[in-house]
Amino acid sequence: MKRFHIHIGVDKLDEAIRFYSSLFGAQPVKSKPDYAKWLLDDPSVNFAISTRVKKNGVDHLGIQAEEEHELSELRNRLTATGRTVEEEGETVCCYARSDKSWIQDPAGIPWEAYRTMEDAQLFAGTVGVESACCTPETKRTPDCCIPSEKTLGCCG
């Protein structure tokens, strides 16, 4: 099964968690001091919010694959668009270890195709060297991936 993914940047995480929990009729399945995620079945969506993005509102969109063959199918679809696909591969992002590919749609919105293998204790990076998750667009911005209270980022 695949899920549509939406990541939204927020300033007030607690207020946003209350709002979206009420809207969805469910509590987040993952909640951290800077991040929260809902995995909804109706509609089938992976909805995430965090304080780690540079602006409020939609940060990026994506499709989450549950199985490796589904991710392979999604990667073929990304390639078929004729746009540049950035293969990130295995990474730690948004408190999860995932396998990711990125593309930008014609409007410039980053889209990720990914599969999450397991939870992680860090938002991003490796033990002792935490960093922000970065979309292909933000990786080109100097210092965007250096951890801070308001680093640019992405999540899945």
C-alpha positions as a Markdown table, in Angstrom:
| # | Residue | x | y | z |
|---|---|---|---|---|
| 1 | Met | 0.0 | 0.0 | 0.0 |
| 2 | Lys | 1.2 | 3.5 | -0.8 |
| 3 | Arg | 0.4 | 6.6 | 1.2 |
| 4 | Phe | 0.3 | 10.2 | 0.0 |
| 5 | His | 2.7 | 12.3 | 2.1 |
| 6 | Ile | 2.5 | 15.9 | 3.1 |
| 7 | His | 5.0 | 17.8 | 5.3 |
| 8 | Ile | 3.9 | 21.2 | 6.6 |
| 9 | Gly | 6.1 | 23.7 | 8.5 |
| 10 | Val | 4.6 | 25.2 | 11.6 |
| 11 | Asp | 5.8 | 27.7 | 14.3 |
| 12 | Lys | 3.6 | 26.5 | 17.2 |
| 13 | Leu | 3.9 | 22.7 | 17.3 |
| 14 | Asp | 1.6 | 22.1 | 20.3 |
| 15 | Glu | -1.1 | 24.2 | 18.8 |
| 16 | Ala | -0.8 | 22.5 | 15.4 |
| 17 | Ile | -0.9 | 19.0 | 17.1 |
| 18 | Arg | -4.1 | 19.9 | 18.8 |
| 19 | Phe | -5.6 | 21.3 | 15.6 |
| 20 | Tyr | -4.7 | 18.3 | 13.4 |
| 21 | Ser | -5.5 | 15.7 | 16.1 |
| 22 | Ser | -9.0 | 17.2 | 16.2 |
| 23 | Leu | -9.3 | 17.5 | 12.4 |
| 24 | Phe | -8.2 | 13.9 | 11.9 |
| 25 | Gly | -9.9 | 12.5 | 14.9 |
| 26 | Ala | -6.6 | 10.8 | 15.9 |
| 27 | Gln | -3.5 | 11.5 | 17.9 |
| 28 | Pro | -0.1 | 11.5 | 16.1 |
| 29 | Val | 1.7 | 8.1 | 15.8 |
| 30 | Lys | 5.0 | 9.9 | 16.4 |
| 31 | Ser | 5.5 | 13.1 | 18.4 |
| 32 | Lys | 8.9 | 14.8 | 19.2 |
| 33 | Pro | 9.7 | 18.3 | 20.5 |
| 34 | Asp | 10.0 | 19.5 | 16.9 |
| 35 | Tyr | 8.0 | 17.0 | 14.9 |
| 36 | Ala | 4.7 | 15.1 | 14.7 |
| 37 | Lys | 3.3 | 12.5 | 12.3 |
| 38 | Trp | -0.1 | 11.0 | 11.6 |
| 39 | Leu | -0.5 | 7.8 | 9.6 |
| 40 | Leu | -4.1 | 7.9 | 8.5 |
| 41 | Asp | -6.0 | 5.2 | 6.7 |
| 42 | Asp | -9.0 | 7.2 | 5.7 |
| 43 | Pro | -7.8 | 9.1 | 3.7 |
| 44 | Ser | -4.5 | 7.1 | 3.3 |
| 45 | Val | -2.0 | 9.8 | 4.1 |
| 46 | Asn | 1.3 | 10.3 | 6.0 |
| 47 | Phe | 0.8 | 13.8 | 7.4 |
| 48 | Ala | 3.8 | 15.4 | 9.1 |
| 49 | Ile | 4.5 | 18.7 | 10.7 |
| 50 | Ser | 7.7 | 20.2 | 12.1 |
| 51 | Thr | 9.3 | 23.3 | 13.2 |
| 52 | Arg | 12.5 | 22.5 | 11.1 |
| 53 | Val | 11.4 | 24.1 | 7.8 |
| 54 | Lys | 12.2 | 27.6 | 6.6 |
| 55 | Lys | 8.6 | 28.7 | 6.1 |
| 56 | Asn | 5.2 | 27.8 | 7.4 |
| 57 | Gly | 2.9 | 25.9 | 5.0 |
| 58 | Val | 3.6 | 23.0 | 2.6 |
| 59 | Asp | 7.3 | 22.1 | 2.6 |
| 60 | His | 7.2 | 19.1 | 0.3 |
| 61 | Leu | 4.9 | 16.3 | -0.9 |
| 62 | Gly | 5.6 | 12.7 | -1.5 |
| 63 | Ile | 4.5 | 9.1 | -1.8 |
| 64 | Gln | 5.4 | 6.6 | 0.9 |
| 65 | Ala | 5.8 | 3.0 | -0.3 |
| 66 | Glu | 5.4 | 0.1 | 2.1 |
| 67 | Glu | 7.2 | -2.5 | 0.1 |
| 68 | Glu | 10.5 | -2.3 | -1.8 |
| 69 | His | 8.9 | -3.3 | -5.1 |
| 70 | Glu | 6.4 | -0.4 | -4.7 |
| 71 | Leu | 9.4 | 2.0 | -4.2 |
| 72 | Ser | 11.0 | 0.6 | -7.3 |
| 73 | Glu | 7.7 | 1.2 | -9.2 |
| 74 | Leu | 7.6 | 4.8 | -7.9 |
| 75 | Arg | 11.2 | 5.4 | -8.9 |
| 76 | Asn | 10.4 | 4.2 | -12.5 |
| 77 | Arg | 7.5 | 6.7 | -12.5 |
| 78 | Leu | 9.8 | 9.5 | -11.4 |
| 79 | Thr | 12.3 | 8.7 | -14.2 |
| 80 | Ala | 9.4 | 8.6 | -16.7 |
| 81 | Thr | 8.6 | 12.2 | -16.0 |
| 82 | Gly | 11.9 | 13.2 | -17.8 |
| 83 | Arg | 12.9 | 15.4 | -14.9 |
| 84 | Thr | 16.1 | 15.1 | -12.9 |
| 85 | Val | 15.8 | 12.5 | -10.1 |
| 86 | Glu | 18.1 | 12.8 | -7.1 |
| 87 | Glu | 18.7 | 9.4 | -5.6 |
| 88 | Glu | 19.3 | 10.0 | -1.9 |
| 89 | Gly | 19.3 | 6.3 | -1.0 |
| 90 | Glu | 19.3 | 5.3 | 2.7 |
| 91 | Thr | 19.2 | 8.2 | 5.1 |
| 92 | Val | 18.0 | 9.1 | 8.5 |
| 93 | Cys | 15.3 | 11.8 | 8.4 |
| 94 | Cys | 12.4 | 12.7 | 10.6 |
| 95 | Tyr | 13.2 | 10.1 | 13.3 |
| 96 | Ala | 13.2 | 7.3 | 10.7 |
| 97 | Arg | 15.7 | 5.4 | 8.5 |
| 98 | Ser | 14.4 | 5.5 | 5.0 |
| 99 | Asp | 15.3 | 5.0 | 1.4 |
| 100 | Lys | 14.5 | 8.1 | -0.7 |
| 101 | Ser | 14.4 | 9.6 | -4.2 |
| 102 | Trp | 13.6 | 13.2 | -4.9 |
| 103 | Ile | 12.2 | 15.2 | -7.8 |
| 104 | Gln | 10.8 | 18.7 | -8.3 |
| 105 | Asp | 7.4 | 19.1 | -10.0 |
| 106 | Pro | 6.9 | 21.8 | -12.7 |
| 107 | Ala | 5.9 | 24.3 | -10.0 |
| 108 | Gly | 9.1 | 23.7 | -8.1 |
| 109 | Ile | 7.6 | 21.7 | -5.3 |
| 110 | Pro | 9.9 | 18.9 | -4.0 |
| 111 | Trp | 8.4 | 15.4 | -4.1 |
| 112 | Glu | 9.9 | 12.4 | -2.5 |
| 113 | Ala | 9.3 | 8.7 | -3.1 |
| 114 | Tyr | 10.4 | 6.7 | -0.1 |
| 115 | Arg | 10.1 | 3.6 | 2.0 |
| 116 | Thr | 10.7 | 3.8 | 5.8 |
| 117 | Met | 12.6 | 0.8 | 7.2 |
| 118 | Glu | 12.6 | 1.6 | 10.9 |
| 119 | Asp | 12.3 | 4.4 | 13.6 |
| 120 | Ala | 15.5 | 6.3 | 14.5 |
| 121 | Gln | 16.3 | 8.3 | 17.6 |
| 122 | Leu | 17.6 | 11.4 | 15.7 |
| 123 | Phe | 15.7 | 13.8 | 13.4 |
| 124 | Ala | 18.5 | 13.4 | 10.9 |
| 125 | Gly | 22.2 | 12.5 | 10.7 |
| 126 | Thr | 24.1 | 9.9 | 12.7 |
| 127 | Val | 24.7 | 9.5 | 16.4 |
| 128 | Gly | 26.6 | 12.5 | 17.7 |
| 129 | Val | 26.2 | 14.5 | 14.5 |
| 130 | Glu | 22.6 | 15.4 | 14.1 |
| 131 | Ser | 21.7 | 17.5 | 11.1 |
| 132 | Ala | 18.6 | 18.7 | 9.4 |
| 133 | Cys | 16.9 | 16.6 | 6.7 |
| 134 | Cys | 17.3 | 18.4 | 3.4 |
| 135 | Thr | 15.4 | 18.4 | 0.2 |
| 136 | Pro | 17.6 | 18.5 | -3.0 |
| 137 | Glu | 16.7 | 22.2 | -3.3 |
| 138 | Thr | 17.8 | 23.1 | 0.2 |
| 139 | Lys | 21.0 | 21.1 | 0.0 |
| 140 | Arg | 22.3 | 23.7 | -2.5 |
| 141 | Thr | 21.8 | 26.5 | 0.0 |
| 142 | Pro | 24.9 | 27.2 | 2.1 |
| 143 | Asp | 24.6 | 26.2 | 5.8 |
| 144 | Cys | 21.0 | 25.0 | 5.3 |
| 145 | Cys | 21.7 | 21.5 | 6.8 |
| 146 | Ile | 23.5 | 22.7 | 9.9 |
| 147 | Pro | 21.3 | 22.0 | 12.9 |
| 148 | Ser | 19.7 | 25.0 | 14.5 |
| 149 | Glu | 16.4 | 26.0 | 16.1 |
| 150 | Lys | 15.0 | 26.7 | 12.6 |
| 151 | Thr | 17.0 | 24.7 | 10.1 |
| 152 | Leu | 15.5 | 23.9 | 6.7 |
| 153 | Gly | 14.4 | 20.4 | 6.4 |
| 154 | Cys | 12.2 | 17.7 | 5.2 |
| 155 | Cys | 10.5 | 14.6 | 6.7 |
| 156 | Gly | 8.9 | 11.4 | 5.8 |
